[in-house]
Amino acid sequence: MYWNRFDICEAYYVFWSQFHEGQWSEGYRKLSQLSRLKYRPSPLLSDPSQLSDNAKSIYLGLVHRHFGRKSTARDRSRNRSSDHTIAAAS
């Protein structure tokens, strides 16, 4: 993993788009911060598998930090339409 502002923004965008818990949540605040940084994602970007290798690594780090090493995104989003697993980002 290497430092690349675009990859960082992209990984955070995908992660928080999938896992924010409403308008007053930490994730929603993070999405707003990305907007203030003038980050404009592609309208087609919604899945971790679309990320670059570096951004996938950053995304996996976010998943591990927020949900634990053995957790999958599916475990945390069963009630959501998202059906992504960490494996999808690999």
LOMI-170546 format. One record per atom (N, C-alpha, C): residue in one letter; x, y, z. Coordinates in steps of 0.05 Angstrom, whole numbers, padded with zeros to 5 digits, always signed. Each point is the difference from the previous one (the first is absolute). Example, Ala and Ser with C-alpha at 12.3 -4.5 7.8 and 13.67 -1.06 7.14 Angstrom:
a+00264-00114+00156/a-00018+00024+00000/a+00018+00024+00000/s-00007+00021-00014/s+00016+00024+00001/s-00015+00022+00014/
***
This chain:
m+00017-00023+00000/m-00017+00023+00000/m+00018+00025+00000/y-00007+00019-00016/y+00015+00025-00001/y-00020+00024+00002/w+00011+00023+00006/w-00017+00023+00004/w-00007+00012-00027/n-00026+00001-00005/n-00011+00012-00024/n-00027+00012+00008/r-00002+00026-00001/r-00024+00014+00009/r-00026-00010-00014/f+00002-00004-00026/f-00024-00010-00015/f-00008-00027+00010/d+00019-00019+00003/d-00007-00026+00010/d-00012+00000+00028/i+00011+00018+00017/i-00011+00002+00027/i-00029+00010-00001/c-00005+00021-00015/c-00027+00010-00002/c-00019-00020-00012/e+00009-00014-00020/e-00017-00020-00013/e-00007-00023+00019/a+00020-00010+00015/a-00005-00021+00019/a-00019+00009+00022/y+00004+00024+00011/y-00018+00010+00021/y-00028+00004-00012/y-00002+00010-00024/y-00026+00004-00012/y-00016-00026-00002/v+00013-00021-00011/v-00014-00026-00003/v-00007-00011+00028/f+00019+00001+00018/f-00005-00011+00027/f-00024+00014+00014/w+00002+00027+00001/w-00021+00014+00015/w-00027+00001-00016/s+00001-00002-00026/s-00025-00002-00015/s-00015-00026+00007/q+00015-00021+00005/q-00012-00025+00007/q-00009-00002+00030/f+00015+00013+00017/f-00004-00005+00029/f-00007+00024+00017/h-00006+00023-00011/h-00009+00022+00017/h-00028-00007+00011/e-00006+00010+00024/e-00025-00007+00013/e-00019+00023+00002/g-00001+00016-00020/g-00019+00022+00000/g+00014+00027+00000/q-00016+00021-00002/q+00010+00027-00003/q+00017+00010+00023/w-00004-00010+00024/w+00014+00010+00023/w+00023-00019+00009/s+00007-00019-00017/s+00021-00019+00007/s+00028+00010-00008/e+00020-00014+00012/e+00028+00006-00007/e+00005-00003-00030/g-00012-00021-00012/g+00004-00006-00028/g-00010+00023-00018/y-00023+00010+00008/y-00012+00022-00016/y+00018+00025+00002/r+00011+00005+00023/r+00019+00022+00004/r+00025-00004-00018/k+00009-00025-00001/k+00024-00006-00017/k-00007+00005-00030/l-00024-00008-00008/l-00007+00006-00028/l-00002+00030-00006/s-00009+00015+00020/s-00001+00029-00003/s+00028+00012-00002/q+00018-00011+00016/q+00028+00009-00002/q+00012-00004-00027/l-00006-00023-00012/l+00009-00006-00027/l-00010+00021-00020/s-00025+00008+00004/s-00012+00020-00018/s+00015+00027+00004/r+00006+00007+00025/r+00015+00025+00005/r+00028-00001-00012/l+00011-00024-00003/l+00027-00003-00013/l-00002+00002-00030/k-00025+00004-00010/k-00005+00001-00029/k+00003-00027-00013/y-00002-00021+00015/y+00000-00027-00012/y-00026-00005-00014/r+00000-00007-00025/r-00024-00006-00015/r+00003-00028-00012/p-00013-00020+00013/p+00003-00027-00010/p-00015-00004-00026/s+00008-00021-00014/s-00015-00008-00024/s-00028-00009+00008/p-00020+00007-00015/p-00027-00009+00007/p-00002-00031-00002/l+00019-00013-00013/l-00001-00029-00002/l+00015-00014+00023/l+00013+00015+00017/l+00016-00012+00022/l-00018-00007+00023/s-00002-00025+00006/s-00017-00009+00023/s+00010-00026+00012/d+00019-00012-00012/d+00008-00027+00008/d+00030-00001+00006/p+00009-00013+00021/p+00028-00002+00006/p+00017-00013-00023/s-00013-00017-00015/s+00015-00014-00022/s+00008+00020-00022/q-00012+00024+00000/q+00007+00020-00020/q+00024+00017+00008/l+00010-00004+00024/l+00022+00017+00010/l+00026-00010-00011/s+00020+00018-00001/s+00027-00007-00007/s+00011-00018+00022/d+00022-00014-00005/d+00012-00017+00020/d+00007+00015+00026/n+00011+00024-00003/n+00006+00016+00023/n-00025+00008+00016/a-00020+00009-00015/a-00025+00008+00013/a-00014-00024+00014/k+00002-00024-00012/k-00011-00024+00012/k+00014-00006+00027/s+00026+00004+00000/s+00015-00004+00024/s-00009+00019+00022/i-00004+00025-00007/i-00010+00020+00019/i-00028-00007+00009/y-00017-00008-00018/y-00028-00009+00006/y+00000-00023+00020/l+00017-00020-00005/l+00002-00023+00018/l+00009+00009+00028/g+00019+00019+00001/g+00008+00010+00025/g-00023+00013+00016/l-00017+00015-00015/l-00023+00012+00013/l-00019-00022+00011/v-00005-00020-00016/v-00018-00022+00008/v+00011-00013+00026/h+00026-00006-00001/h+00013-00013+00023/h-00001+00018+00025/r+00005+00025-00004/r+00000+00019+00023/r-00028+00003+00012/h-00020+00001-00017/h-00027+00005+00011/h-00015-00025+00007/f+00006-00023-00012/f-00016-00024+00005/f+00017-00024+00010/g+00026+00003+00001/g+00016-00023+00009/g+00011-00016-00023/r+00022-00013+00004/r+00014-00014-00021/r-00016-00022-00013/k-00016-00015+00015/k-00014-00023-00011/k-00028+00008-00011/s-00008+00024+00003/s-00026+00009-00008/s-00001+00004-00030/t-00023-00003-00011/t-00005+00007-00028/t-00020+00022-00002/a+00001+00014-00022/a-00020+00021-00004/a-00028-00011+00000/r-00004-00025-00009/r-00026-00012+00000/r-00011-00003+00028/d+00018-00007+00019/d-00009-00002+00028/d-00012+00026+00010/r+00011+00022-00008/r-00008+00026+00010/r-00023+00013-00016/s-00007-00012-00023/s-00020+00013-00017/s-00022-00019-00008/r-00007-00019+00017/r-00021-00019-00006/r-00026+00013-00006/n-00006+00022+00013/n-00025+00013-00005/n+00001+00021-00022/r+00022+00001-00014/r+00003+00019-00022/r+00000-00015-00027/s-00002+00015-00021/s+00000-00013-00026/s+00028-00008-00009/s+00020+00010+00014/s+00028-00006-00007/s+00006-00029+00006/d+00014-00014-00017/d+00007-00028+00004/d+00029-00004-00006/h+00017+00018+00010/h+00029-00001-00005/h+00014-00013+00023/t+00020-00015-00006/t+00017-00011+00021/t+00028+00011-00003/i+00015-00004+00020/i+00028+00009-00002/i+00013-00013-00024/a-00008-00025-00006/a+00012-00014-00023/a-00005+00015-00026/a-00023+00014-00002/a-00006+00014-00024/a+00020+00022-00005/a+00013+00009+00021/a+00019+00022-00004/a+00028-00012-00007/s+00003-00026+00002/s+00026-00012-00006/s+00004-00004-00029/
***
